[in-house]
């Protein structure tokens, strides 16, 4: 696929959380992609020509993206877990729910369990 590239220079002092930045850019255009090595230059690609408001929005997304932290990296890794690891955690969840039922507590849904794991990653 041919693409249209836009180079953006940012004065931000920290490296951005890559997953969050890509999500923000894809919210602007679903075809957006990013090339970036540590430093001030970002190259954003998308399938259609860039307009001035889109360039400004991309600049704002880059400048305001959350800083990369080990905790955010852990959350991104959790989002990318392979199916076998997700299955293992769902098995653990099912066993936790057996114990919860024994104590008359409501069961966790898969989403609640997954969200709790991601929330815990922020505390480490």
ROKESE-819692 format. One record per residue (C-alpha): residue number from 1; residue in one letter; x, y, z. Coordinates in nm, 4 decimals, decimal comma. Layout:
// ROKESE-819692
{site NUM "A" {X Y Z}}
...
END
This chain:
// ROKESE-819692
{site 1 "X" {0,0000 0,0000 0,0000}}
{site 2 "X" {0,1358 0,3377 -0,0928}}
{site 3 "X" {0,1267 0,5862 0,1863}}
{site 4 "X" {0,1654 0,9474 0,2732}}
{site 5 "X" {0,4357 1,0349 0,5248}}
{site 6 "X" {0,4528 1,3299 0,7601}}
{site 7 "X" {0,7618 1,4065 0,9667}}
{site 8 "X" {0,6895 1,5655 1,3031}}
{site 9 "X" {0,9489 1,7052 1,5415}}
{site 10 "X" {0,8577 1,7172 1,9090}}
{site 11 "X" {1,0201 1,9011 2,1963}}
{site 12 "X" {0,8864 1,6529 2,4515}}
{site 13 "X" {1,1359 1,5641 2,7245}}
{site 14 "X" {1,0362 1,1974 2,7582}}
{site 15 "X" {0,9775 0,9109 2,5216}}
{site 16 "X" {0,6058 0,8453 2,4667}}
{site 17 "X" {0,4223 0,5274 2,5515}}
{site 18 "X" {0,4245 0,3682 2,2051}}
{site 19 "X" {0,0969 0,1770 2,2398}}
{site 20 "X" {-0,0883 0,4838 2,3660}}
{site 21 "X" {0,0587 0,7060 2,0976}}
{site 22 "X" {-0,0302 0,4658 1,8182}}
{site 23 "X" {-0,3848 0,4362 1,9558}}
{site 24 "X" {-0,4144 0,8170 1,9588}}
{site 25 "X" {-0,2857 0,8420 1,6013}}
{site 26 "X" {-0,5215 0,5673 1,4846}}
{site 27 "X" {-0,8091 0,7560 1,6442}}
{site 28 "X" {-0,7221 1,0357 1,4018}}
{site 29 "X" {-0,6898 0,7977 1,1055}}
{site 30 "X" {-0,7389 0,4205 1,1239}}
{site 31 "X" {-0,4563 0,3655 0,8739}}
{site 32 "X" {-0,1941 0,5571 1,0737}}
{site 33 "X" {0,1389 0,3998 1,1512}}
{site 34 "X" {0,4478 0,5304 1,3272}}
{site 35 "X" {0,8230 0,5137 1,2775}}
{site 36 "X" {1,0200 0,6428 1,5734}}
{site 37 "X" {1,3545 0,5843 1,7386}}
{site 38 "X" {1,4461 0,7655 2,0600}}
{site 39 "X" {1,4787 1,1329 1,9779}}
{site 40 "X" {1,2712 1,4268 1,8607}}
{site 41 "X" {1,1701 1,3013 1,5131}}
{site 42 "X" {0,8543 1,1017 1,4419}}
{site 43 "X" {0,7407 0,9834 1,1001}}
{site 44 "X" {0,3677 0,9191 1,0734}}
{site 45 "X" {0,2266 0,7317 0,7737}}
{site 46 "X" {-0,1327 0,7053 0,6604}}
{site 47 "X" {-0,3180 0,5918 0,3504}}
{site 48 "X" {-0,4498 0,9309 0,2380}}
{site 49 "X" {-0,2966 1,2746 0,1902}}
{site 50 "X" {-0,2357 1,4838 0,5000}}
{site 51 "X" {-0,4375 1,7979 0,5669}}
{site 52 "X" {-0,3194 2,0853 0,7848}}
{site 53 "X" {-0,5655 1,9994 1,0683}}
{site 54 "X" {-0,4509 1,6352 1,0605}}
{site 55 "X" {-0,0864 1,7408 1,0869}}
{site 56 "X" {-0,1728 1,9614 1,3845}}
{site 57 "X" {-0,3697 1,6791 1,5474}}
{site 58 "X" {-0,0799 1,4356 1,4962}}
{site 59 "X" {0,1620 1,6896 1,6468}}
{site 60 "X" {-0,0684 1,7319 1,9471}}
{site 61 "X" {-0,1019 1,3548 1,9900}}
{site 62 "X" {0,2766 1,3156 1,9911}}
{site 63 "X" {0,3382 1,6100 2,2229}}
{site 64 "X" {0,0695 1,5064 2,4729}}
{site 65 "X" {0,1146 1,1280 2,4739}}
{site 66 "X" {0,1772 0,9756 2,8139}}
{site 67 "X" {0,5397 0,9063 2,8937}}
{site 68 "X" {0,6669 0,5519 2,8602}}
{site 69 "X" {0,7018 0,3754 3,1955}}
{site 70 "X" {0,7666 0,0123 3,2870}}
{site 71 "X" {0,4085 -0,0068 3,4115}}
{site 72 "X" {0,2606 0,1154 3,0819}}
{site 73 "X" {0,4890 -0,1216 2,8933}}
{site 74 "X" {0,3570 -0,4057 3,1106}}
{site 75 "X" {-0,0008 -0,3077 3,0276}}
{site 76 "X" {0,0818 -0,3071 2,6563}}
{site 77 "X" {0,2392 -0,6501 2,6915}}
{site 78 "X" {-0,0728 -0,7793 2,8670}}
{site 79 "X" {-0,2842 -0,6475 2,5783}}
{site 80 "X" {-0,0705 -0,8537 2,3399}}
{site 81 "X" {-0,0733 -1,1807 2,5364}}
{site 82 "X" {-0,0957 -1,4898 2,3159}}
{site 83 "X" {-0,4078 -1,7042 2,3384}}
{site 84 "X" {-0,2393 -1,9773 2,5433}}
{site 85 "X" {-0,1475 -1,7291 2,8173}}
{site 86 "X" {-0,4962 -1,5752 2,8117}}
{site 87 "X" {-0,6402 -1,9256 2,8441}}
{site 88 "X" {-0,4187 -1,9963 3,1455}}
{site 89 "X" {-0,5383 -1,6813 3,3212}}
{site 90 "X" {-0,9004 -1,7626 3,2408}}
{site 91 "X" {-0,8484 -2,1044 3,3994}}
{site 92 "X" {-0,7132 -1,9321 3,7125}}
{site 93 "X" {-1,0138 -1,6985 3,7047}}
{site 94 "X" {-1,2512 -1,9949 3,6927}}
{site 95 "X" {-1,0822 -2,1437 3,9997}}
{site 96 "X" {-1,0986 -1,8095 4,1825}}
{site 97 "X" {-1,4684 -1,7943 4,0995}}
{site 98 "X" {-1,5210 -2,1387 4,2558}}
{site 99 "X" {-1,3701 -2,0057 4,5771}}
{site 100 "X" {-1,5729 -1,6857 4,5539}}
{site 101 "X" {-1,8943 -1,8844 4,5103}}
{site 102 "X" {-1,8071 -2,0909 4,8186}}
{site 103 "X" {-1,7948 -1,7651 5,0166}}
{site 104 "X" {-2,1138 -1,6289 4,8566}}
{site 105 "X" {-1,9223 -1,3642 4,6595}}
{site 106 "X" {-2,0110 -1,2731 4,3006}}
{site 107 "X" {-1,8008 -1,4208 4,0231}}
{site 108 "X" {-1,5491 -1,2191 3,8273}}
{site 109 "X" {-1,6207 -1,1738 3,4594}}
{site 110 "X" {-1,3339 -1,2293 3,2188}}
{site 111 "X" {-1,3204 -0,8531 3,1551}}
{site 112 "X" {-1,3105 -0,7714 3,5269}}
{site 113 "X" {-1,0279 -1,0203 3,5792}}
{site 114 "X" {-0,8329 -0,8869 3,2805}}
{site 115 "X" {-0,8838 -0,5250 3,3945}}
{site 116 "X" {-0,7650 -0,6170 3,7454}}
{site 117 "X" {-0,4434 -0,7659 3,6034}}
{site 118 "X" {-0,3800 -0,4509 3,3989}}
{site 119 "X" {-0,4552 -0,2297 3,7007}}
{site 120 "X" {-0,2121 -0,4312 3,9118}}
{site 121 "X" {0,0592 -0,3741 3,6511}}
{site 122 "X" {0,0306 -0,0001 3,7194}}
{site 123 "X" {0,1124 -0,0565 4,0864}}
{site 124 "X" {0,4348 -0,2511 4,0342}}
END
